[in-house]
Amino acid sequence: FFSAAYSGPRLWLFDPAHAAMGSTARGRLYGADEDGFRMTRFMFGVQVFDLLVTFIVPSMRKFEHLVHHGMTLATAMCGLSGPYLMYQSAFFFGFVEISSVPLVFVDLFRQFPELHQRSAVLHMLNEVVRLSFAISFLVIRCIIWPLVVVQLLLDLISVHREGKLDGALQMSIFLCTCAVLTFLQLFWGFKVVSATVKMLQGDKSERHKEA
């Protein structure tokens, strides 16, 4: 995820060739990009692993997590079959993982609470990474994410009206997975807001229930 969190923003924000590919609707939907393909292939492998682990480990076997990994896997699989949506892959399979970086440390402190309970410095670090995760998740996954999805929908409508829609099956699957995954981002965003409010109020009674 650290690699994806680096590669995604580099492509999405700073790569001239990637920006050129995103200048038209067809380019955003069907443009070929080696870096985008590599990121999609990486995410496919990650989701296969995550889906298996989530299904096998009882403590991780939550319905919404299984759906999330399954939908992301289906999205990556469809992307590789074209390839399709290589432009958006920089965002969905890279840029959004920025929020996963602080989450790594949030999970670390959650699994090993003694780390921050015995050190004032680590306790402060725990609070900082939790707040960093909340801010990055809400900005990237609950604000920017829906905007990218809207652009994708507008692009699909545009090429369909021009009679140039290729990969109708894959695009139909993309629409379904985007709808489900966007709902999950907003659902988790609500939970993040609730947890952040409690954290700022000093309420730590239900931290063990956070997912």
ZITA-V997588 format. One line per field, one symbol per residue. ss: DSSP state (2 for helix, 1 for strand, 0 for the rest). phi: phi as a letter, one per 30 degrees, with the letter a starting at -180 (. if undefined). A space follows every 10 residues. Layout:
BEGIN
ss = ???
phi = ???
END
This chain:
BEGIN
ss = 0222222222 2222022222 2000222222 0002222222 2222222222 2222220222 0022222222 2222222222 2200022222 2200222222 2222222222 2002222002 2222222222 2222222222 2222222222 2222222222 2000000222 2222222222 2222222222 2222222222 0000002220 0
phi = .ddddddddd ddcbcddddd dddbddddcb ddaddddddd dddedddedd dddddddedc dceddddedd dddddddddd dddbhddded ddcbeddedd dddededddd dbdddcdcbd dddddedddd dddddddddd cccdeedddd dddddddddd ddicdciedd dddedddddd ddeddddddd dddddddddd didcdcddcd b
END
